[in-house]
Amino acid sequence: MSYSTLKTKQEGEIAILTISRPEALNALNSLFFKEFNEYLDSISNDKAIKALIITGDGKAFIAGADIAEMQNMNKKEASAFSKTGQNTFMRLENMNIPVIAAVNGYALGGGCELALACDFRISNNFAKFGLPEVSLGLIPGYGGTQRLARLAGLGNTLFLQLTGQMIDAQEALRMGIVQKVVDAAELINETMKIAQKIASQGPNAIQTLKKVVRKGYQSELNIGYDIESDEFSGLFESDGPEGMKAFLEKRKPNWK
Ligand code: CAA
């Protein structure tokens, strides 16, 4: 399938999605959300894909929601625009496969919010992060007020969102927003290596792990432990036997 706002690629077991509206620094408009959801539909049931990397075309990852499109919205339209973003990013967060943001430049507003909905973020050394919505008289509308506080804490969230100021990759690393910073030329290679490492693990274990961590994070601790125990034991009827047998036989596992 071909898209106007996306470039798609698959390398082995890894899908790479490039958000591509470089003339508007990849700002997210309605067409993007339509195409992005179609793309997620197309890979959702593809068992050959073990991880998804999302990056941006040109000098930006994504410079936010499309301000030109938002400018003429009334309250009802703005509510629908926000709900579309929230629902899409919840869907992204809940994909079976791990999703990694490879942040290649500006990750602002809705772009930062998309990165926050990925499982983790690898950034190049000149990327910039920020939620500058207050400078437009707005607040983040795609989950950023909630997701960032859970990821980086209340103080960091209020600091970034009240000031609207941008931070560099090292500062984002310090706040726990980014998990690794690499040289710009190495961003996709390094992210691919991480995705391939994930793809080499027990596929059911990977899907289960993502589900358990995310579900447990939204539950009380005791419920989280129950979810963990149920899912841990479930793996003794899928990937576990082969993984443990391979270890003891000093060979690579043959995942089914
Ligand atoms: N929406 C629409 N167009 C955008 C855009 C956006 N978020 N960000 C950049 N562009 C466009 C610019 O208008 C410009 O277009 P023209 O060439 O037609 O003038 C083009 O992209 C290049 O941008 P700049 O000339 O501004 O590039 P720069 O290098 O001088 O500055 C920047 C880069 C600092 C990222 C600056 O573009 C910027 O501040 N962008 C807006 C960032 C922002 O406020 N994001 C939050 C959006 S609101 C939001 O996301 C709400 C939500 O949560 C739902």
py3Dmol code that shows the C-alpha trace and the ligand (Angstrom):
import py3Dmol

protein = """\
ATOM      1  CA  MET A   1       0.000   0.000   0.000  1.00  0.00           C
ATOM      2  CA  SER A   2       1.301   3.513  -0.698  1.00  0.00           C
ATOM      3  CA  TYR A   3       0.748   6.519   1.552  1.00  0.00           C
ATOM      4  CA  SER A   4       1.193  10.300   1.234  1.00  0.00           C
ATOM      5  CA  THR A   5       2.396  10.902   4.811  1.00  0.00           C
ATOM      6  CA  LEU A   6       4.298   7.665   5.505  1.00  0.00           C
ATOM      7  CA  LYS A   7       7.191   5.682   4.045  1.00  0.00           C
ATOM      8  CA  THR A   8       7.195   2.014   4.934  1.00  0.00           C
ATOM      9  CA  LYS A   9       9.961  -0.539   4.857  1.00  0.00           C
ATOM     10  CA  GLN A  10      10.666  -3.981   6.252  1.00  0.00           C
ATOM     11  CA  GLU A  11      14.157  -5.313   6.974  1.00  0.00           C
ATOM     12  CA  GLY A  12      14.011  -8.954   7.997  1.00  0.00           C
ATOM     13  CA  GLU A  13      11.659  -9.150  10.964  1.00  0.00           C
ATOM     14  CA  ILE A  14      11.693  -5.410  11.648  1.00  0.00           C
ATOM     15  CA  ALA A  15       9.220  -2.895  10.177  1.00  0.00           C
ATOM     16  CA  ILE A  16      10.459   0.688   9.817  1.00  0.00           C
ATOM     17  CA  LEU A  17       7.917   3.461   9.463  1.00  0.00           C
ATOM     18  CA  THR A  18       9.068   6.956   8.493  1.00  0.00           C
ATOM     19  CA  ILE A  19       6.625   9.778   9.049  1.00  0.00           C
ATOM     20  CA  SER A  20       7.059  11.942   6.015  1.00  0.00           C
ATOM     21  CA  ARG A  21       5.733  15.458   5.541  1.00  0.00           C
ATOM     22  CA  PRO A  22       9.157  17.142   5.641  1.00  0.00           C
ATOM     23  CA  GLU A  23       7.775  20.422   4.239  1.00  0.00           C
ATOM     24  CA  ALA A  24       5.807  20.800   7.524  1.00  0.00           C
ATOM     25  CA  LEU A  25       8.426  19.084   9.739  1.00  0.00           C
ATOM     26  CA  ASN A  26       6.192  15.980   9.700  1.00  0.00           C
ATOM     27  CA  ALA A  27       3.358  17.749  11.563  1.00  0.00           C
ATOM     28  CA  LEU A  28       0.461  15.412  12.276  1.00  0.00           C
ATOM     29  CA  ASN A  29      -2.713  16.136  10.311  1.00  0.00           C
ATOM     30  CA  SER A  30      -5.968  14.202   9.766  1.00  0.00           C
ATOM     31  CA  LEU A  31      -4.590  12.427   6.709  1.00  0.00           C
ATOM     32  CA  PHE A  32      -1.643  11.206   8.783  1.00  0.00           C
ATOM     33  CA  PHE A  33      -3.980   9.703  11.405  1.00  0.00           C
ATOM     34  CA  LYS A  34      -6.047   7.957   8.711  1.00  0.00           C
ATOM     35  CA  GLU A  35      -2.951   6.520   7.022  1.00  0.00           C
ATOM     36  CA  PHE A  36      -1.200   5.642  10.272  1.00  0.00           C
ATOM     37  CA  ASN A  37      -4.233   3.626  11.430  1.00  0.00           C
ATOM     38  CA  GLU A  38      -4.381   1.874   8.049  1.00  0.00           C
ATOM     39  CA  TYR A  39      -0.693   1.052   8.398  1.00  0.00           C
ATOM     40  CA  LEU A  40      -1.172  -0.332  11.919  1.00  0.00           C
ATOM     41  CA  ASP A  41      -4.084  -2.452  10.555  1.00  0.00           C
ATOM     42  CA  SER A  42      -1.793  -3.799   7.851  1.00  0.00           C
ATOM     43  CA  ILE A  43       0.945  -4.958  10.235  1.00  0.00           C
ATOM     44  CA  SER A  44      -1.223  -6.004  13.203  1.00  0.00           C
ATOM     45  CA  ASN A  45      -1.707  -9.596  12.125  1.00  0.00           C
ATOM     46  CA  ASP A  46       1.605 -10.049  10.361  1.00  0.00           C
ATOM     47  CA  LYS A  47       3.440 -12.681  12.405  1.00  0.00           C
ATOM     48  CA  ALA A  48       6.628 -12.111  10.385  1.00  0.00           C
ATOM     49  CA  ILE A  49       7.062  -8.657  11.975  1.00  0.00           C
ATOM     50  CA  LYS A  50       8.650  -8.789  15.432  1.00  0.00           C
ATOM     51  CA  ALA A  51       9.180  -5.070  16.142  1.00  0.00           C
ATOM     52  CA  LEU A  52       8.292  -1.666  14.716  1.00  0.00           C
ATOM     53  CA  ILE A  53      10.638   1.332  14.534  1.00  0.00           C
ATOM     54  CA  ILE A  54       9.108   4.778  13.996  1.00  0.00           C
ATOM     55  CA  THR A  55      11.244   7.690  12.794  1.00  0.00           C
ATOM     56  CA  GLY A  56      10.830  10.991  10.940  1.00  0.00           C
ATOM     57  CA  ASP A  57      11.856  12.232   7.495  1.00  0.00           C
ATOM     58  CA  GLY A  58      14.379  15.108   7.350  1.00  0.00           C
ATOM     59  CA  LYS A  59      15.435  17.293  10.250  1.00  0.00           C
ATOM     60  CA  ALA A  60      12.412  16.608  12.464  1.00  0.00           C
ATOM     61  CA  PHE A  61      10.966  13.551  14.133  1.00  0.00           C
ATOM     62  CA  ILE A  62       7.595  15.338  14.329  1.00  0.00           C
ATOM     63  CA  ALA A  63       7.104  19.048  15.140  1.00  0.00           C
ATOM     64  CA  GLY A  64       3.655  18.478  16.647  1.00  0.00           C
ATOM     65  CA  ALA A  65       0.055  18.449  15.564  1.00  0.00           C
ATOM     66  CA  ASP A  66      -0.550  20.435  12.375  1.00  0.00           C
ATOM     67  CA  ILE A  67      -1.123  24.001  13.585  1.00  0.00           C
ATOM     68  CA  ALA A  68      -2.427  25.118  10.175  1.00  0.00           C
ATOM     69  CA  GLU A  69      -5.142  22.440  10.311  1.00  0.00           C
ATOM     70  CA  MET A  70      -5.984  23.124  13.984  1.00  0.00           C
ATOM     71  CA  GLN A  71      -6.223  26.874  13.507  1.00  0.00           C
ATOM     72  CA  ASN A  72      -9.746  26.804  12.062  1.00  0.00           C
ATOM     73  CA  MET A  73     -11.212  24.149  14.346  1.00  0.00           C
ATOM     74  CA  ASN A  74     -14.142  24.814  16.622  1.00  0.00           C
ATOM     75  CA  LYS A  75     -14.442  23.169  20.037  1.00  0.00           C
ATOM     76  CA  LYS A  76     -16.271  20.100  18.719  1.00  0.00           C
ATOM     77  CA  GLU A  77     -13.733  19.550  15.941  1.00  0.00           C
ATOM     78  CA  ALA A  78     -10.830  20.058  18.366  1.00  0.00           C
ATOM     79  CA  SER A  79     -12.335  17.454  20.685  1.00  0.00           C
ATOM     80  CA  ALA A  80     -12.576  14.941  17.814  1.00  0.00           C
ATOM     81  CA  PHE A  81      -8.977  15.775  16.752  1.00  0.00           C
ATOM     82  CA  SER A  82      -7.754  15.158  20.294  1.00  0.00           C
ATOM     83  CA  LYS A  83      -9.741  11.911  20.652  1.00  0.00           C
ATOM     84  CA  THR A  84      -8.395  10.638  17.323  1.00  0.00           C
ATOM     85  CA  GLY A  85      -4.830  11.275  18.535  1.00  0.00           C
ATOM     86  CA  GLN A  86      -5.458   9.755  21.956  1.00  0.00           C
ATOM     87  CA  ASN A  87      -7.130   6.631  20.520  1.00  0.00           C
ATOM     88  CA  THR A  88      -4.439   6.173  17.895  1.00  0.00           C
ATOM     89  CA  PHE A  89      -1.614   6.504  20.433  1.00  0.00           C
ATOM     90  CA  MET A  90      -3.382   4.123  22.859  1.00  0.00           C
ATOM     91  CA  ARG A  91      -3.605   1.666  20.004  1.00  0.00           C
ATOM     92  CA  LEU A  92       0.106   2.138  19.280  1.00  0.00           C
ATOM     93  CA  GLU A  93       0.959   1.617  22.951  1.00  0.00           C
ATOM     94  CA  ASN A  94      -1.084  -1.609  22.993  1.00  0.00           C
ATOM     95  CA  MET A  95       0.346  -3.150  19.820  1.00  0.00           C
ATOM     96  CA  ASN A  96       1.422  -6.766  20.405  1.00  0.00           C
ATOM     97  CA  ILE A  97       4.909  -6.100  19.111  1.00  0.00           C
ATOM     98  CA  PRO A  98       7.403  -3.700  20.711  1.00  0.00           C
ATOM     99  CA  VAL A  99       7.418  -0.238  19.144  1.00  0.00           C
ATOM    100  CA  ILE A 100      10.595   1.874  19.319  1.00  0.00           C
ATOM    101  CA  ALA A 101      10.798   5.590  18.538  1.00  0.00           C
ATOM    102  CA  ALA A 102      14.045   6.497  16.738  1.00  0.00           C
ATOM    103  CA  VAL A 103      13.987  10.230  17.413  1.00  0.00           C
ATOM    104  CA  ASN A 104      15.996  11.941  14.672  1.00  0.00           C
ATOM    105  CA  GLY A 105      15.265  15.614  15.427  1.00  0.00           C
ATOM    106  CA  TYR A 106      12.501  17.837  16.827  1.00  0.00           C
ATOM    107  CA  ALA A 107       9.965  15.805  18.843  1.00  0.00           C
ATOM    108  CA  LEU A 108       7.551  18.536  19.865  1.00  0.00           C
ATOM    109  CA  GLY A 109       3.952  18.616  21.029  1.00  0.00           C
ATOM    110  CA  GLY A 110       2.016  15.781  19.373  1.00  0.00           C
ATOM    111  CA  GLY A 111       5.343  14.425  18.069  1.00  0.00           C
ATOM    112  CA  CYS A 112       6.720  14.100  21.559  1.00  0.00           C
ATOM    113  CA  GLU A 113       3.380  12.523  22.538  1.00  0.00           C
ATOM    114  CA  LEU A 114       3.713   9.930  19.767  1.00  0.00           C
ATOM    115  CA  ALA A 115       7.225   9.101  20.977  1.00  0.00           C
ATOM    116  CA  LEU A 116       5.917   8.761  24.543  1.00  0.00           C
ATOM    117  CA  ALA A 117       3.349   6.187  23.345  1.00  0.00           C
ATOM    118  CA  CYS A 118       6.163   3.995  21.978  1.00  0.00           C
ATOM    119  CA  ASP A 119       7.653   1.371  24.313  1.00  0.00           C
ATOM    120  CA  PHE A 120      10.930   3.273  24.530  1.00  0.00           C
ATOM    121  CA  ARG A 121      12.895   5.937  22.739  1.00  0.00           C
ATOM    122  CA  ILE A 122      16.361   6.026  21.164  1.00  0.00           C
ATOM    123  CA  SER A 123      17.486   9.504  20.180  1.00  0.00           C
ATOM    124  CA  ASN A 124      20.257  11.046  18.173  1.00  0.00           C
ATOM    125  CA  ASN A 125      22.479  13.580  19.898  1.00  0.00           C
ATOM    126  CA  PHE A 126      20.861  16.664  18.382  1.00  0.00           C
ATOM    127  CA  ALA A 127      17.179  15.784  18.850  1.00  0.00           C
ATOM    128  CA  LYS A 128      15.082  18.267  20.805  1.00  0.00           C
ATOM    129  CA  PHE A 129      12.103  17.405  22.961  1.00  0.00           C
ATOM    130  CA  GLY A 130       9.341  19.663  24.179  1.00  0.00           C
ATOM    131  CA  LEU A 131       5.645  20.261  24.737  1.00  0.00           C
ATOM    132  CA  PRO A 132       5.302  23.896  23.639  1.00  0.00           C
ATOM    133  CA  GLU A 133       1.485  23.901  23.441  1.00  0.00           C
ATOM    134  CA  VAL A 134       1.095  26.660  26.057  1.00  0.00           C
ATOM    135  CA  SER A 135       2.911  29.032  23.695  1.00  0.00           C
ATOM    136  CA  LEU A 136      -0.036  28.506  21.304  1.00  0.00           C
ATOM    137  CA  GLY A 137      -2.552  29.002  24.098  1.00  0.00           C
ATOM    138  CA  LEU A 138      -3.197  25.244  24.208  1.00  0.00           C
ATOM    139  CA  ILE A 139      -2.229  22.171  26.215  1.00  0.00           C
ATOM    140  CA  PRO A 140      -1.096  18.764  24.915  1.00  0.00           C
ATOM    141  CA  GLY A 141      -4.088  16.866  23.539  1.00  0.00           C
ATOM    142  CA  TYR A 142      -2.783  13.421  22.545  1.00  0.00           C
ATOM    143  CA  GLY A 143      -2.188  11.975  26.019  1.00  0.00           C
ATOM    144  CA  GLY A 144       0.969  13.938  26.856  1.00  0.00           C
ATOM    145  CA  THR A 145      -0.331  15.493  30.086  1.00  0.00           C
ATOM    146  CA  GLN A 146      -0.961  11.999  31.460  1.00  0.00           C
ATOM    147  CA  ARG A 147       1.701   9.823  29.839  1.00  0.00           C
ATOM    148  CA  LEU A 148       4.680  12.082  30.559  1.00  0.00           C
ATOM    149  CA  ALA A 149       3.793  12.358  34.253  1.00  0.00           C
ATOM    150  CA  ARG A 150       3.774   8.563  34.522  1.00  0.00           C
ATOM    151  CA  LEU A 151       7.085   8.278  32.659  1.00  0.00           C
ATOM    152  CA  ALA A 152       9.128  11.198  33.967  1.00  0.00           C
ATOM    153  CA  GLY A 153       7.299  12.281  37.136  1.00  0.00           C
ATOM    154  CA  LEU A 154       5.180  15.252  38.060  1.00  0.00           C
ATOM    155  CA  GLY A 155       7.971  17.802  38.489  1.00  0.00           C
ATOM    156  CA  ASN A 156       9.576  17.145  35.100  1.00  0.00           C
ATOM    157  CA  THR A 157       6.158  17.139  33.413  1.00  0.00           C
ATOM    158  CA  LEU A 158       4.988  20.399  34.912  1.00  0.00           C
ATOM    159  CA  PHE A 159       8.392  21.994  34.302  1.00  0.00           C
ATOM    160  CA  LEU A 160       8.348  21.043  30.601  1.00  0.00           C
ATOM    161  CA  GLN A 161       4.674  21.703  29.955  1.00  0.00           C
ATOM    162  CA  LEU A 162       4.300  24.945  31.964  1.00  0.00           C
ATOM    163  CA  THR A 163       7.400  26.540  30.421  1.00  0.00           C
ATOM    164  CA  GLY A 164       6.908  24.972  26.982  1.00  0.00           C
ATOM    165  CA  GLN A 165      10.703  24.951  26.714  1.00  0.00           C
ATOM    166  CA  MET A 166      12.694  22.529  24.577  1.00  0.00           C
ATOM    167  CA  ILE A 167      15.314  20.230  26.074  1.00  0.00           C
ATOM    168  CA  ASP A 168      18.157  18.461  24.337  1.00  0.00           C
ATOM    169  CA  ALA A 169      18.675  14.701  24.120  1.00  0.00           C
ATOM    170  CA  GLN A 170      21.020  14.548  27.148  1.00  0.00           C
ATOM    171  CA  GLU A 171      18.467  16.326  29.331  1.00  0.00           C
ATOM    172  CA  ALA A 172      15.729  14.000  28.034  1.00  0.00           C
ATOM    173  CA  LEU A 173      17.998  11.061  28.904  1.00  0.00           C
ATOM    174  CA  ARG A 174      18.482  12.399  32.421  1.00  0.00           C
ATOM    175  CA  MET A 175      14.696  12.724  32.855  1.00  0.00           C
ATOM    176  CA  GLY A 176      14.128   9.157  31.654  1.00  0.00           C
ATOM    177  CA  ILE A 177      12.215  10.300  28.569  1.00  0.00           C
ATOM    178  CA  VAL A 178      14.883   8.788  26.317  1.00  0.00           C
ATOM    179  CA  GLN A 179      16.598   5.480  27.049  1.00  0.00           C
ATOM    180  CA  LYS A 180      19.709   5.873  24.865  1.00  0.00           C
ATOM    181  CA  VAL A 181      21.392   8.679  22.909  1.00  0.00           C
ATOM    182  CA  VAL A 182      23.540   7.799  19.872  1.00  0.00           C
ATOM    183  CA  ASP A 183      25.418   9.629  17.110  1.00  0.00           C
ATOM    184  CA  ALA A 184      23.103  10.965  14.415  1.00  0.00           C
ATOM    185  CA  ALA A 185      24.674   8.812  11.684  1.00  0.00           C
ATOM    186  CA  GLU A 186      24.148   5.680  13.786  1.00  0.00           C
ATOM    187  CA  LEU A 187      20.532   6.249  14.874  1.00  0.00           C
ATOM    188  CA  ILE A 188      18.792   3.752  12.596  1.00  0.00           C
ATOM    189  CA  ASN A 189      21.623   1.158  12.782  1.00  0.00           C
ATOM    190  CA  GLU A 190      21.690   1.280  16.579  1.00  0.00           C
ATOM    191  CA  THR A 191      17.897   1.141  16.814  1.00  0.00           C
ATOM    192  CA  MET A 192      17.856  -1.788  14.363  1.00  0.00           C
ATOM    193  CA  LYS A 193      20.368  -3.658  16.529  1.00  0.00           C
ATOM    194  CA  ILE A 194      18.136  -3.177  19.571  1.00  0.00           C
ATOM    195  CA  ALA A 195      15.040  -4.271  17.604  1.00  0.00           C
ATOM    196  CA  GLN A 196      16.893  -7.340  16.289  1.00  0.00           C
ATOM    197  CA  LYS A 197      17.973  -8.275  19.802  1.00  0.00           C
ATOM    198  CA  ILE A 198      14.303  -8.154  20.843  1.00  0.00           C
ATOM    199  CA  ALA A 199      13.271 -10.124  17.739  1.00  0.00           C
ATOM    200  CA  SER A 200      15.701 -12.917  18.660  1.00  0.00           C
ATOM    201  CA  GLN A 201      13.966 -13.595  22.011  1.00  0.00           C
ATOM    202  CA  GLY A 202      10.996 -15.868  22.638  1.00  0.00           C
ATOM    203  CA  PRO A 203       8.166 -14.231  20.660  1.00  0.00           C
ATOM    204  CA  ASN A 204       5.454 -15.184  23.128  1.00  0.00           C
ATOM    205  CA  ALA A 205       7.660 -14.043  26.020  1.00  0.00           C
ATOM    206  CA  ILE A 206       8.142 -10.655  24.348  1.00  0.00           C
ATOM    207  CA  GLN A 207       4.411 -10.116  23.727  1.00  0.00           C
ATOM    208  CA  THR A 208       3.567 -11.335  27.223  1.00  0.00           C
ATOM    209  CA  LEU A 209       6.187  -9.140  28.841  1.00  0.00           C
ATOM    210  CA  LYS A 210       4.903  -6.006  27.143  1.00  0.00           C
ATOM    211  CA  LYS A 211       1.327  -6.839  28.161  1.00  0.00           C
ATOM    212  CA  VAL A 212       2.258  -7.643  31.782  1.00  0.00           C
ATOM    213  CA  VAL A 213       4.363  -4.514  32.323  1.00  0.00           C
ATOM    214  CA  ARG A 214       1.764  -2.221  30.746  1.00  0.00           C
ATOM    215  CA  LYS A 215      -1.250  -3.834  32.469  1.00  0.00           C
ATOM    216  CA  GLY A 216       0.513  -4.009  35.825  1.00  0.00           C
ATOM    217  CA  TYR A 217       1.556  -0.367  35.564  1.00  0.00           C
ATOM    218  CA  GLN A 218      -2.112   0.639  35.451  1.00  0.00           C
ATOM    219  CA  SER A 219      -3.123  -1.702  38.299  1.00  0.00           C
ATOM    220  CA  GLU A 220      -2.546  -1.960  42.009  1.00  0.00           C
ATOM    221  CA  LEU A 221       0.716  -3.696  42.885  1.00  0.00           C
ATOM    222  CA  ASN A 222      -0.915  -6.914  44.157  1.00  0.00           C
ATOM    223  CA  ILE A 223      -2.978  -7.220  40.996  1.00  0.00           C
ATOM    224  CA  GLY A 224       0.208  -6.651  38.996  1.00  0.00           C
ATOM    225  CA  TYR A 225       1.902  -9.527  40.819  1.00  0.00           C
ATOM    226  CA  ASP A 226      -1.090 -11.799  40.041  1.00  0.00           C
ATOM    227  CA  ILE A 227      -0.965 -10.837  36.364  1.00  0.00           C
ATOM    228  CA  GLU A 228       2.795 -11.541  36.364  1.00  0.00           C
ATOM    229  CA  SER A 229       2.416 -14.947  37.974  1.00  0.00           C
ATOM    230  CA  ASP A 230      -0.407 -16.032  35.626  1.00  0.00           C
ATOM    231  CA  GLU A 231       1.509 -14.981  32.550  1.00  0.00           C
ATOM    232  CA  PHE A 232       4.865 -16.379  33.801  1.00  0.00           C
ATOM    233  CA  SER A 233       3.291 -19.798  34.267  1.00  0.00           C
ATOM    234  CA  GLY A 234       1.478 -19.553  30.905  1.00  0.00           C
ATOM    235  CA  LEU A 235       4.861 -19.370  29.177  1.00  0.00           C
ATOM    236  CA  PHE A 236       5.627 -22.891  30.453  1.00  0.00           C
ATOM    237  CA  GLU A 237       3.160 -23.991  27.778  1.00  0.00           C
ATOM    238  CA  SER A 238       4.632 -21.872  24.960  1.00  0.00           C
ATOM    239  CA  ASP A 239       8.193 -20.454  24.650  1.00  0.00           C
ATOM    240  CA  GLY A 240       9.539 -21.551  28.036  1.00  0.00           C
ATOM    241  CA  PRO A 241      10.221 -25.272  27.416  1.00  0.00           C
ATOM    242  CA  GLU A 242      12.194 -24.640  24.210  1.00  0.00           C
ATOM    243  CA  GLY A 243      14.111 -21.669  25.695  1.00  0.00           C
ATOM    244  CA  MET A 244      15.201 -23.571  28.791  1.00  0.00           C
ATOM    245  CA  LYS A 245      15.977 -26.774  26.871  1.00  0.00           C
ATOM    246  CA  ALA A 246      18.134 -24.825  24.379  1.00  0.00           C
ATOM    247  CA  PHE A 247      20.058 -23.183  27.233  1.00  0.00           C
ATOM    248  CA  LEU A 248      20.835 -26.533  28.841  1.00  0.00           C
ATOM    249  CA  GLU A 249      21.788 -28.047  25.472  1.00  0.00           C
ATOM    250  CA  LYS A 250      24.047 -25.008  24.787  1.00  0.00           C
ATOM    251  CA  ARG A 251      22.340 -24.118  21.497  1.00  0.00           C
ATOM    252  CA  LYS A 252      20.146 -21.312  20.133  1.00  0.00           C
ATOM    253  CA  PRO A 253      16.414 -21.755  20.731  1.00  0.00           C
ATOM    254  CA  ASN A 254      14.195 -22.733  17.837  1.00  0.00           C
ATOM    255  CA  TRP A 255      11.156 -20.593  18.554  1.00  0.00           C
ATOM    256  CA  LYS A 256       7.894 -21.824  17.047  1.00  0.00           C
TER     257      LYS A 256
END
"""
ligand_1 = """\
54
CAA
N 2.266 22.462 12.298
C 2.234 22.927 11.039
N 3.333 23.331 10.375
C 4.500 23.294 11.019
C 4.616 22.829 12.336
C 3.423 22.381 12.978
N 3.427 21.878 14.228
N 5.910 22.917 12.731
C 6.586 23.424 11.670
N 5.740 23.656 10.639
C 6.060 24.203 9.320
C 6.365 25.700 9.393
O 5.168 26.449 9.397
C 7.194 25.884 8.161
O 6.355 25.952 7.044
P 6.655 27.031 5.838
O 7.989 26.612 5.282
O 5.515 26.795 4.905
O 6.701 28.359 6.475
C 7.977 24.563 8.040
O 7.254 23.616 8.839
C 9.392 24.667 8.598
O 9.297 25.159 9.920
P 10.141 26.426 10.441
O 10.437 27.367 9.308
O 9.426 26.967 11.634
O 11.500 25.676 10.873
P 12.562 26.158 11.952
O 13.733 25.264 11.774
O 12.781 27.627 11.870
O 11.864 25.878 13.379
C 10.625 24.533 14.958
C 11.625 24.551 13.773
C 11.293 25.158 16.189
C 10.279 23.076 15.223
C 9.361 25.367 14.591
O 8.882 24.913 13.332
C 8.224 25.212 15.585
O 8.259 25.816 16.643
N 7.168 24.430 15.209
C 5.955 24.304 16.012
C 6.184 23.431 17.240
C 4.911 23.367 18.061
O 4.406 24.362 18.567
N 4.370 22.128 18.250
C 3.171 21.894 19.011
C 1.986 21.843 18.107
S 0.457 21.821 18.992
C 0.221 20.205 19.400
O 1.027 19.320 19.111
C -1.099 19.958 20.098
C -1.342 18.582 20.566
O -0.725 18.072 21.463
C -2.480 17.842 20.014
"""
view = py3Dmol.view(width=600, height=400)
view.addModel(protein, "pdb")
view.setStyle({"model": 0}, {"cartoon": {"style": "trace"}})
view.addModel(ligand_1, "xyz")
view.setStyle({"model": 1}, {"stick": {}})
view.zoomTo()
view.show()
